[in-house]
């Protein structure tokens, strides 16, 4: 009686092991491909919208804050750094995107937290640019308004008839 149950359990465990082993390799490859693509696109975003400025963002993983820095040289070369402190080391101590992906997989990094904070960083960059642009637009509009008023007032003064006596004095 127990033998048939034992056989069912053993078959089930074997099937699960096969599925998990096969699925784990595929999951790992998908994870690597998608995270690498995400990080490469993030690099392109930062280069396009913020030039050659270094970037940093942080996230919490297993209760620890992890800081990730994207270092960009004047030549456009990029490297990543992972620190537990908000402090950049030298460019030579950086790692490649592939190494960062591997680190994230090995440490089982909270990818949702990492990506959320990555997008928060991007949003801050765009928001600051929008704020600066709005200040420029407001300044321009204020200056144009002042010039329009000056033109109007000067035109009114020119159009005003004044007696000959005032003109000659």
Secondary structure, DSSP 8 states (H G I E B T S, - for coil): -HHHHHHHHHHHHHHHHHHHHHHHHHHHHHHHHHHHHHHHHHHHHHHHHHTT--EEEEEEETTEEEEEEEEE-TT--EEEEEESSS----GGG-B-HHHHHHHHHHTT--HHHHHHHHHHHHHHHHHHHHHHHHHHHHHHHHHHHHHHHHHHHHHHHHHS---HHHHH-
